[in-house]
Each structure stands twice: as C-alpha cells, then as structure tokens.
Amino acid sequence: MMAHGATVLAARGISMQFPGTLALDRVDFSVRAGSVHALVGENGAGKSTLVRILAGIERPTSGHLELDGAPLHLASSRDATARGIAMIHQELNLLPNLSVTDNLFLGRERVRFGVVDRAREEQEARHLLDRLEQRVDPRTLAGDLPLGQQQAIEIARAVAQDARVVIMDEPTSALSAAEVAVLFRVIRELKARGVAVIYISHHLEELLEISDSVTVLRDGRVVAEAPAHGLGIGWIVEKMTGGAAITGGAQPAAGNTLFSVRGLCLRGELQDVSFDLRAGEIVGFYGLLGAGRTPLFESLIGLRTPERGEIRLENRSLAGLPLGQRIAAGLALLPESRQRDAIVPALSVRENVLLASRRGLCLSPADERRRAGELVRDLHIRTAGLESPVTSLSGGNQQKVVLARYLLTSPKVLLLDEPTCGVDIGARGEIYQILRQLAARGMAIVFASSELQEMLALATRILVMASGRITAEFTAGEVTEEALVAAASPLGLNPNGGSSARV
C-alpha cells in the first residue's frame, strides 16, 4: 500500500467522443492514497463516463491514465480489478439468481485443491456483511433482497477485493440513514488503510461530510477543484450549474376527490392504510427504508394483492383489476428502481418511450415517432436522437424517458417511487417543474421519497409512514423537518396504532 497523500490513479487529458456528443473534453483528474475525492456535476456532465474509463469499462478517444505515475492501459473492467481498481456502480450490477456469497466472490472464487471452498467463502461473506451491519444470510439469492440490502452487497463486493482505488457511483442512493452511517465508517476504515476513494453523489450534504477534495464537472470539462473543508453547498451548486438557479412554481389548487384508499392491509407490510387524493394535488409519502411506501404503491398499481381494503379511482373500484387494466383506468407507476424495473437497456430512446403505449393505444409508426418526439421535446430530454441507445443518456434523462412512457397512457393519478433517486440537482429541478405542470392540468401526483428537502420542496401535502401505517399528515408550509423525522420513527407510533401527529 502506498504512503498516504501519494497520487495513485490519474487521468491526463482525457477526451471521450460519442456520436453527436463530446462527453469529456481534455479532463485532468487524480486521486491520492488515503483520501476521498468527490466528483460532482449535473446529469450529463461526464462523471459516469470518466469513472467508467477509470474502471476499464470504456476506452477514451484521447488522453491516457496513470497508475503510480506510470502509463496505465486497461483493456477491460477485469483488467482494472486486477490492477486494484474496484467500482460500485450506480445501477446495481448483481446477478439476482445467484446467492449473496456467489455475487461477492464471482470471478475471485476461493479454491482449495481445485474445488471452490464454499465454507470459506460463506465465512468471509458473513464477516463482510457483519462489517457493514447487514443481517443477511449469505446463502440468500441476491434478487430476493430489498434494494437497500442489494446496494450494501455491491459495497461489500468492492470492499472484499482489497482494492487500492474504490470508485463509488451513488453508493447511498438506496440506503437508509443508518446504513449511510455504516458506509461512512467503512470508508474511513479504507482511508486509514491508504485506499483512495472516488465518491460520486447527488446528496451534497453527505458528499461534503465524507470528502477531502471536490472536483466539479460541467459539460464534460473540469470547472473547479478545491479541498472540501470550508466548502458550502452553494459553492458546489454554483459551479455545477454555472450560476443557474432552480426555481419552484406556484402550488396548484386541489380539486375534487379523484382517488380513495380505505383500510388497505398487506401481510407484514401495510396496516389499515387510508387516504384520499384530489385532482391537482402533489402528495408526498415520507418514511424511512422499510416504512411500507413501495409495498403501498405496488398494491395500488396491482403488482401486490392486499388481504383487504378498497381502492377507488373516480369512484370506480379497482378491486381484482390486473396491472394493465389499472393503467387503462388511469393509474400509472414509476418504480423505485429505474434500471431494474423500467428501462430496457437494449432498446432506443423511442422504443423505451413507447413501451407502455403499446398496451392499448393504436398508433401508426409515424404517429408513434411524432408523439415520442413531442414528449422528448416537452420534457427536455437531452439525447442525440430518438434512435440513440437509452443507456447513452444520463440518469436524469433516463428518468424522464420513463416519465414520458407513462404520460403516453394519459394517467389521472401518477405514482412515483423515489422519482429523483440518482438524479442531479439540475435535472431534479426540471422534474419538479414537470410534475407541477401536470398537477396544474388536474392530474393527481403521488410520490414517495426518503429525502426531507424533496418533501418540503415539492409536496402540497405530506403523509408520513412508519411500520406499514400512516402516522402523520402535514400540509405544505406548516411542517418542519423535526416533525417529519419524529413521525417517521417507528418509536413515534402511539400504542393504539393511530397517527402520532396531524397538522
């Protein structure tokens, strides 16, 4: 391991040209042993392209890499791993049909006498999971774990490699506050061992807490670099956006009741959930990981079957209706995991936009292309063209592609589960503005988020969940962060199971 402070990995004059897009323009970037270097920028700024080059996934158009000051040529991600460079991807990269242990040691199996030593692997897996405070059986299939624990497995896999450089691309996007604290402890342990960490996050507060230095990318160029100590969020936002401000809008007036839920129960996950939505409302469901927000949304759209309860849209019961019929009735859901449940990587932007419309709409190819083009324009989706691979888009633009898909179904009620997960501050503001415009046209918008600032910025009304039930209701302008946090705590539930607060 190198001495603390020595440059381990560096990019020198890196440029990356894609058809119609210069993703990186002569970028210089380096990371030192025993330090955390934050890489920030809006979606499309070039962050993911740069770290994919550092991890051997992409080859740059020009420029070169250096390891310990010597030229570094990476032919593949496996080559990077062999040189001590590990990456935790923003989009989960686990194999769902393999166990946790198999995922942790895939390609690095522990072999004894020519046979995989399963006992040793499971023992090491348990040690890694204990280190991350994850109570998970190493024999569990990765696909059976909730999203937050899958993210923890990704982190454990990188830690298991004893890498010299660990690249973390949005590592906390699916983690609870307690799990983030554990991750930060592990990062500090890595620093103490002389490991260099490259850290990407749209959560600017946590980024400043854990980082030693910050580099800001904008439009594929390095626009600022500074020690993290003493920096504020305002400085980062200004450098990221070039001074452009994110502005809100007037909150729409709510209309008549459009959607009603009564006594919804789902074994072990939802307990007597009831609420109403009015046309033009933007209602936020706030809660910690495991509070029940995702099971609630999946029950509303028909992916889960509650034991009891009633769901009515425009006074029409949705009981017994499958997913497709609920979409046709005017309900749509943007799922929590964009990559796993929404985006089809092999398809183009146009094909991804049109997936839901083909459930029932009869459009000619010309009409399909025209409508897709209109939505790409109206939602300000930044793409080289409709036929570009959807994977060539930034995370924020991919999220807008998914939103465009469901807008084609003309929903009356739009459900969004963590709508800005992995989305930068600029694209986040654009998504907020789109949702406000939809609400102003009479659509009911319902979103789930674990981010306090998102709740306060977007919701006209906030329903708080804990342990599968609604524990509090607040109106916009009359709620504090302290009240939200208190209501979201399972300890805040009253003995009778009712709301602990209501404003």
Secondary structure per residue as TSV (DSSP state, phi and psi in degrees):
chain	resnum	aa	ss	phi	psi
A	1	M	-	360.0	136.4
A	2	M	-	-75.2	160.8
A	3	A	-	-65.0	147.4
A	4	H	T	-58.6	139.3
A	5	G	T	95.8	-16.7
A	6	A	S	-78.0	142.1
A	7	T	E	-69.4	124.3
A	8	V	E	-96.6	-57.3
A	9	L	E	-124.6	135.9
A	10	A	E	-141.4	146.2
A	11	A	E	-109.7	130.4
A	12	R	E	-121.6	113.3
A	13	G	E	58.4	38.9
A	14	I	E	-76.4	125.8
A	15	S	E	-124.6	146.9
A	16	M	E	-138.7	116.2
A	17	Q	E	-107.8	121.8
A	18	F	E	-107.1	162.0
A	19	P	T	-54.5	116.0
A	20	G	T	80.9	-0.3
A	21	T	E	-143.1	131.0
A	22	L	E	-98.4	97.3
A	23	A	E	-74.4	-35.1
A	24	L	E	-134.9	139.3
A	25	D	E	-129.1	95.4
A	26	R	E	52.5	56.8
A	27	V	E	-87.0	131.1
A	28	D	E	-110.5	130.7
A	29	F	E	-156.0	139.4
A	30	S	E	-147.4	157.0
A	31	V	E	-134.0	142.5
A	32	R	E	-106.8	153.6
A	33	A	T	-61.0	138.6
A	34	G	T	71.2	26.0
A	35	S	-	-138.4	160.1
A	36	V	E	-113.3	118.7
A	37	H	E	-110.6	114.5
A	38	A	E	-83.4	138.3
A	39	L	E	-119.2	115.4
A	40	V	E	-127.1	160.8
A	41	G	-	162.2	160.7
A	42	E	-	-67.2	164.1
A	43	N	T	-57.5	132.8
A	44	G	T	90.6	-0.6
A	45	A	S	-74.4	-20.9
A	46	G	S	116.1	3.3
A	47	K	H	-59.0	-53.4
A	48	S	H	-64.7	-36.8
A	49	T	H	-62.3	-43.6
A	50	L	H	-63.0	-47.5
A	51	V	H	-71.4	-28.1
A	52	R	H	-66.3	-33.0
A	53	I	H	-69.8	-43.7
A	54	L	H	-62.6	-29.2
A	55	A	T	-93.2	5.9
A	56	G	T	80.4	7.6
A	57	I	S	-80.1	-35.7
A	58	E	S	-120.4	153.4
A	59	R	-	-108.8	130.2
A	60	P	-	-70.5	155.4
A	61	T	S	-68.7	-39.1
A	62	S	E	-152.5	167.2
A	63	G	E	91.4	178.9
A	64	H	E	-150.5	165.6
A	65	L	E	-105.7	156.8
A	66	E	E	-133.6	139.8
A	67	L	E	-122.5	120.0
A	68	D	T	56.3	33.5
A	69	G	T	83.5	-5.0
A	70	A	E	-104.4	147.9
A	71	P	E	-55.3	139.2
A	72	L	E	-123.8	123.8
A	73	H	-	-115.8	115.3
A	74	L	-	-107.6	121.7
A	75	A	S	-89.4	-19.8
A	76	S	S	-166.0	172.3
A	77	S	H	-66.6	-33.0
A	78	R	H	-63.5	-37.9
A	79	D	H	-62.9	-42.2
A	80	A	H	-63.3	-42.7
A	81	T	H	-60.1	-41.3
A	82	A	H	-64.7	-26.4
A	83	R	T	-91.8	5.3
A	84	G	T	93.6	21.2
A	85	I	E	-113.4	115.8
A	86	A	E	-114.0	149.3
A	87	M	E	-132.9	133.1
A	88	I	E	-100.9	113.4
A	89	H	-	-79.1	149.1
A	90	Q	S	-61.0	-46.6
A	91	E	S	-92.5	128.9
A	92	L	-	-55.4	138.9
A	93	N	-	-120.4	27.4
A	94	L	-	-83.7	157.3
A	95	L	-	-96.3	107.8
A	96	P	T	-63.7	-25.9
A	97	N	T	-89.5	3.6
A	98	L	S	-107.4	157.4
A	99	S	B	-70.7	167.5
A	100	V	H	-57.3	-45.7
A	101	T	H	-59.6	-46.7
A	102	D	H	-60.5	-39.7
A	103	N	H	-66.4	-37.9
A	104	L	H	-66.6	-33.6
A	105	F	H	-115.9	15.3
A	106	L	T	-60.1	123.0
A	107	G	T	83.6	-7.5
A	108	R	S	-135.1	40.6
A	109	E	-	-59.7	145.9
A	110	R	-	-85.8	113.2
A	111	V	E	-112.5	137.3
A	112	R	E	-135.1	121.2
A	113	F	T	56.2	38.6
A	114	G	T	78.8	5.2
A	115	V	E	-124.8	141.8
A	116	V	E	-61.2	127.6
A	117	D	-	-88.5	88.1
A	118	R	H	-62.7	-39.2
A	119	A	H	-62.4	-42.8
A	120	R	H	-66.2	-42.4
A	121	E	H	-61.4	-43.8
A	122	E	H	-67.8	-35.2
A	123	Q	H	-64.7	-45.4
A	124	E	H	-66.1	-36.5
A	125	A	H	-62.6	-44.1
A	126	R	H	-62.3	-39.3
A	127	H	H	-63.0	-44.3
A	128	L	H	-63.5	-43.7
A	129	L	H	-66.8	-37.7
A	130	D	H	-63.2	-38.6
A	131	R	H	-61.7	-34.0
A	132	L	T	-94.5	8.5
A	133	E	T	55.9	43.1
A	134	Q	-	-108.5	116.0
A	135	R	-	-87.4	79.6
A	136	V	-	-129.0	133.7
A	137	D	-	-72.8	121.5
A	138	P	T	-58.7	-17.1
A	139	R	T	-87.1	-6.4
A	140	T	S	-65.9	141.5
A	141	L	B	-67.1	135.4
A	142	A	G	-59.4	-36.1
A	143	G	G	-68.7	-14.9
A	144	D	G	-88.5	-5.9
A	145	L	S	-87.4	149.2
A	146	P	-	-65.4	163.7
A	147	L	H	-58.1	-41.4
A	148	G	H	-62.1	-40.3
A	149	Q	H	-72.8	-32.8
A	150	Q	H	-61.4	-39.9
A	151	Q	H	-62.9	-40.4
A	152	A	H	-63.1	-36.1
A	153	I	H	-65.6	-39.9
A	154	E	H	-57.4	-44.7
A	155	I	H	-65.4	-43.3
A	156	A	H	-60.8	-37.2
A	157	R	H	-63.8	-41.3
A	158	A	H	-68.0	-40.8
A	159	V	H	-63.5	-34.8
A	160	A	H	-66.8	-19.0
A	161	Q	T	-80.8	-6.1
A	162	D	T	50.8	45.9
A	163	A	-	-75.1	157.3
A	164	R	S	-86.9	-29.1
A	165	V	E	-129.4	127.3
A	166	V	E	-118.6	120.8
A	167	I	E	-99.0	122.1
A	168	M	E	-115.1	105.8
A	169	D	E	-98.9	103.5
A	170	E	S	52.8	55.7
A	171	P	T	-70.4	-19.7
A	172	T	T	-103.9	10.2
A	173	S	T	-60.9	-27.6
A	174	A	T	-118.0	15.8
A	175	L	-	-99.8	148.6
A	176	S	-	-76.7	169.8
A	177	A	H	-59.9	-40.1
A	178	A	H	-65.1	-39.0
A	179	E	H	-70.1	-33.0
A	180	V	H	-63.5	-41.7
A	181	A	H	-60.8	-40.3
A	182	V	H	-64.7	-44.3
A	183	L	H	-58.4	-43.8
A	184	F	H	-63.5	-35.7
A	185	R	H	-62.9	-42.4
A	186	V	H	-64.6	-40.8
A	187	I	H	-61.1	-41.6
A	188	R	H	-66.1	-34.5
A	189	E	H	-63.5	-43.1
A	190	L	H	-61.0	-44.0
A	191	K	H	-57.6	-44.9
A	192	A	H	-62.4	-27.5
A	193	R	T	-86.2	0.5
A	194	G	T	90.4	10.1
A	195	V	-	-75.4	140.5
A	196	A	E	-93.1	131.5
A	197	V	E	-119.3	127.4
A	198	I	E	-103.3	122.9
A	199	Y	E	-122.6	121.7
A	200	I	E	-115.0	128.5
A	201	S	-	-157.2	145.3
A	202	H	S	-90.5	-4.3
A	203	H	-	-87.9	93.8
A	204	L	H	-67.8	-31.4
A	205	E	H	-63.1	-46.6
A	206	E	H	-69.2	-33.0
A	207	L	H	-60.9	-44.4
A	208	L	H	-70.3	-28.2
A	209	E	H	-68.4	-37.6
A	210	I	H	-101.9	-16.1
A	211	S	-	-92.3	152.4
A	212	D	S	-98.6	-29.8
A	213	S	E	-148.0	158.6
A	214	V	E	-132.6	131.5
A	215	T	E	-118.1	132.6
A	216	V	E	-109.7	126.9
A	217	L	E	-104.3	141.5
A	218	R	E	-145.2	126.3
A	219	D	T	54.3	39.3
A	220	G	T	80.2	6.4
A	221	R	E	-122.6	152.1
A	222	V	E	-78.1	119.8
A	223	V	E	-108.5	-14.7
A	224	A	E	-164.2	149.7
A	225	E	E	-151.0	133.6
A	226	A	E	-160.6	157.4
A	227	P	E	-61.7	144.1
A	228	A	S	-70.8	-30.4
A	229	H	T	-61.1	125.6
A	230	G	T	91.0	-10.7
A	231	L	-	-76.7	152.5
A	232	G	-	-118.3	165.1
A	233	I	H	-61.3	-36.7
A	234	G	H	-58.4	-40.0
A	235	W	H	-63.4	-44.3
A	236	I	H	-64.4	-46.4
A	237	V	H	-61.2	-42.0
A	238	E	H	-61.6	-43.3
A	239	K	H	-68.6	-38.1
A	240	M	H	-65.3	-42.5
A	241	T	H	-98.8	-7.6
A	242	G	T	72.7	21.6
A	243	G	T	97.3	-5.8
A	244	A	-	-71.9	133.9
A	245	A	-	-95.6	149.7
A	246	I	-	-95.5	118.9
A	247	T	-	-111.1	148.2
A	248	G	-	-89.2	-160.3
A	249	G	-	-151.6	169.1
A	250	A	-	-64.0	136.8
A	251	Q	-	-73.6	134.3
A	252	P	-	-70.1	153.4
A	253	A	-	-80.6	136.6
A	254	A	-	-80.2	148.2
A	255	G	-	-107.4	-143.2
A	256	N	S	-73.6	159.1
A	257	T	E	-62.1	127.5
A	258	L	E	-110.3	-31.5
A	259	F	E	-142.6	132.4
A	260	S	E	-133.1	137.7
A	261	V	E	-126.9	132.4
A	262	R	E	-134.3	124.3
A	263	G	E	59.2	37.2
A	264	L	E	-74.1	126.7
A	265	C	E	-131.0	134.5
A	266	L	E	-134.3	121.6
A	267	R	T	-48.5	120.3
A	268	G	T	76.6	-3.4
A	269	E	T	-131.2	-32.8
A	270	L	E	-130.9	138.6
A	271	Q	E	-132.8	104.1
A	272	D	E	53.3	54.8
A	273	V	E	-86.9	125.6
A	274	S	E	-137.9	137.4
A	275	F	E	-167.2	163.1
A	276	D	E	-122.1	150.6
A	277	L	E	-125.0	140.5
A	278	R	E	-110.3	152.7
A	279	A	T	-57.6	134.3
A	280	G	T	86.6	-1.2
A	281	E	-	-82.6	151.9
A	282	I	E	-120.6	102.4
A	283	V	E	-106.5	128.7
A	284	G	E	-104.5	135.4
A	285	F	E	-102.6	111.7
A	286	Y	E	-103.9	144.0
A	287	G	-	176.6	164.5
A	288	L	-	-80.8	171.2
A	289	L	T	-57.9	128.8
A	290	G	T	88.6	5.5
A	291	A	S	-70.7	-22.8
A	292	G	S	115.6	5.7
A	293	R	H	-66.2	-47.5
A	294	T	H	-65.8	-45.7
A	295	P	H	-57.7	-35.5
A	296	L	H	-63.3	-49.6
A	297	F	H	-63.9	-40.3
A	298	E	H	-67.4	-31.4
A	299	S	H	-70.3	-38.5
A	300	L	H	-65.4	-37.7
A	301	I	H	-86.5	-11.0
A	302	G	T	101.6	8.9
A	303	L	S	-81.3	-21.6
A	304	R	S	-125.0	152.5
A	305	T	-	-112.4	107.9
A	306	P	-	-67.2	154.8
A	307	E	S	-67.7	-38.3
A	308	R	E	-158.3	170.2
A	309	G	E	124.2	166.4
A	310	E	E	-128.3	137.2
A	311	I	E	-126.8	123.8
A	312	R	E	-129.8	133.0
A	313	L	E	-118.1	119.6
A	314	E	T	51.5	42.5
A	315	N	T	65.8	15.8
A	316	R	E	-105.1	127.9
A	317	S	E	-70.5	136.3
A	318	L	-	-99.7	7.9
A	319	A	T	-56.8	128.2
A	320	G	T	81.2	-7.5
A	321	L	-	-77.9	134.2
A	322	P	-	-75.9	175.1
A	323	L	H	-50.9	-52.0
A	324	G	H	-59.3	-40.2
A	325	Q	H	-72.6	-30.4
A	326	R	H	-69.9	-37.5
A	327	I	H	-63.6	-44.2
A	328	A	H	-63.0	-30.1
A	329	A	H	-75.6	-16.2
A	330	G	T	119.9	20.3
A	331	L	E	-113.9	138.5
A	332	A	E	-142.1	146.8
A	333	L	E	-130.8	124.9
A	334	L	E	-92.3	114.3
A	335	P	-	-72.5	166.1
A	336	E	S	-63.9	-43.9
A	337	S	-	-99.4	103.6
A	338	R	H	-61.0	-46.1
A	339	Q	H	-71.3	-38.4
A	340	R	H	-79.9	-39.0
A	341	D	H	-116.5	-3.2
A	342	A	T	-130.5	-54.3
A	343	I	-	-77.8	136.8
A	344	V	-	-105.1	101.9
A	345	P	T	-58.7	-30.7
A	346	A	T	-76.8	-9.4
A	347	L	S	-102.0	163.3
A	348	S	B	-79.5	174.1
A	349	V	H	-57.6	-48.1
A	350	R	H	-60.1	-45.6
A	351	E	H	-65.8	-36.9
A	352	N	H	-67.3	-39.0
A	353	V	H	-62.9	-38.0
A	354	L	H	-88.6	-1.1
A	355	L	T	-58.1	-48.0
A	356	A	T	-73.1	-31.6
A	357	S	G	-65.1	-26.5
A	358	R	G	-76.5	-2.0
A	359	R	G	-69.8	-29.7
A	360	G	T	-154.8	-24.4
A	361	L	-	-77.3	138.7
A	362	C	-	-105.2	92.9
A	363	L	-	-114.8	140.9
A	364	S	-	-71.3	159.7
A	365	P	H	-53.7	-38.7
A	366	A	H	-66.3	-41.5
A	367	D	H	-67.7	-37.5
A	368	E	H	-60.4	-47.4
A	369	R	H	-64.9	-40.0
A	370	R	H	-63.8	-46.0
A	371	R	H	-66.8	-41.1
A	372	A	H	-62.0	-41.9
A	373	G	H	-62.3	-39.8
A	374	E	H	-62.8	-43.8
A	375	L	H	-67.9	-39.7
A	376	V	H	-60.3	-40.3
A	377	R	H	-70.4	-46.8
A	378	D	H	-66.3	-33.8
A	379	L	T	-92.1	3.6
A	380	H	T	55.2	47.1
A	381	I	-	-79.6	118.3
A	382	R	-	-85.4	108.2
A	383	T	-	-147.7	151.9
A	384	A	S	-70.3	-18.8
A	385	G	-	172.0	164.3
A	386	L	T	-62.6	-29.5
A	387	E	T	-91.2	4.7
A	388	S	S	-66.0	146.5
A	389	P	B	-60.0	136.9
A	390	V	G	-63.1	-26.4
A	391	T	G	-70.5	-12.6
A	392	S	G	-79.6	-9.0
A	393	L	S	-88.1	154.9
A	394	S	-	-69.7	168.1
A	395	G	H	-59.5	-41.2
A	396	G	H	-65.2	-39.1
A	397	N	H	-72.8	-33.4
A	398	Q	H	-62.4	-40.4
A	399	Q	H	-63.5	-37.0
A	400	K	H	-70.5	-29.4
A	401	V	H	-62.8	-44.3
A	402	V	H	-63.6	-41.5
A	403	L	H	-61.5	-42.4
A	404	A	H	-59.7	-40.2
A	405	R	H	-56.5	-46.6
A	406	Y	H	-80.8	-22.8
A	407	L	H	-66.9	-26.0
A	408	L	T	-65.0	-21.0
A	409	T	T	-86.1	1.3
A	410	S	-	53.4	59.6
A	411	P	-	-71.8	150.7
A	412	K	S	-93.5	-32.1
A	413	V	E	-126.2	123.6
A	414	L	E	-113.0	118.1
A	415	L	E	-99.8	132.3
A	416	L	E	-131.7	118.3
A	417	D	E	-97.2	110.1
A	418	E	S	51.9	65.3
A	419	P	T	-67.1	-20.0
A	420	T	T	-117.0	22.3
A	421	C	T	-61.2	124.2
A	422	G	T	73.6	19.1
A	423	V	-	-112.2	135.9
A	424	D	-	-76.0	173.0
A	425	I	H	-65.3	-33.6
A	426	G	H	-69.9	-49.4
A	427	A	H	-65.2	-31.8
A	428	R	H	-61.3	-45.2
A	429	G	H	-62.2	-37.9
A	430	E	H	-64.9	-41.8
A	431	I	H	-64.8	-41.3
A	432	Y	H	-57.9	-45.0
A	433	Q	H	-64.6	-39.6
A	434	I	H	-61.4	-44.9
A	435	L	H	-65.5	-38.0
A	436	R	H	-63.5	-40.1
A	437	Q	H	-65.3	-40.0
A	438	L	H	-64.2	-41.3
A	439	A	H	-64.3	-37.8
A	440	A	H	-63.3	-23.9
A	441	R	T	-87.2	0.9
A	442	G	T	105.8	-1.5
A	443	M	-	-74.5	145.3
A	444	A	E	-92.2	123.6
A	445	I	E	-107.7	127.1
A	446	V	E	-127.7	123.6
A	447	F	E	-132.4	148.6
A	448	A	E	-109.6	136.1
A	449	S	E	-154.2	147.7
A	450	S	S	-101.8	7.9
A	451	E	-	-99.6	119.3
A	452	L	H	-59.5	-46.4
A	453	Q	H	-63.3	-33.9
A	454	E	H	-65.8	-41.5
A	455	M	H	-58.8	-49.4
A	456	L	H	-68.6	-29.4
A	457	A	H	-81.4	-29.1
A	458	L	H	-115.4	-38.8
A	459	A	-	-76.7	140.1
A	460	T	S	-87.1	-22.6
A	461	R	E	-147.7	142.3
A	462	I	E	-123.7	126.8
A	463	L	E	-109.0	127.2
A	464	V	E	-101.1	135.7
A	465	M	E	-117.3	144.8
A	466	A	E	-152.4	134.8
A	467	S	T	51.9	39.1
A	468	G	T	81.9	8.9
A	469	R	E	-136.7	158.8
A	470	I	E	-79.0	122.4
A	471	T	E	-105.4	-15.7
A	472	A	E	-163.8	158.4
A	473	E	E	-136.2	133.2
A	474	F	E	-131.4	150.1
A	475	T	E	-100.1	153.1
A	476	A	T	-60.5	142.7
A	477	G	T	86.5	-10.1
A	478	E	S	-124.9	25.8
A	479	V	-	-131.1	147.8
A	480	T	-	-117.8	159.8
A	481	E	H	-60.7	-38.7
A	482	E	H	-61.8	-40.9
A	483	A	H	-66.4	-39.8
A	484	L	H	-64.0	-46.0
A	485	V	H	-63.1	-42.0
A	486	A	H	-63.1	-42.6
A	487	A	H	-69.7	-27.6
A	488	A	H	-80.7	-13.0
A	489	S	S	-77.8	130.3
A	490	P	G	-56.7	-26.0
A	491	L	G	-72.0	-16.1
A	492	G	G	-84.3	-4.7
A	493	L	S	-68.8	138.5
A	494	N	-	-80.8	161.2
A	495	P	T	-60.4	-24.9
A	496	N	T	-89.0	-1.3
A	497	G	S	81.7	9.5
A	498	G	S	-89.3	-171.1
A	499	S	-	-70.1	139.1
A	500	S	S	-87.8	-16.5
A	501	A	E	-156.0	150.2
A	502	R	E	-154.9	124.9
A	503	V	-	-119.8	360.0
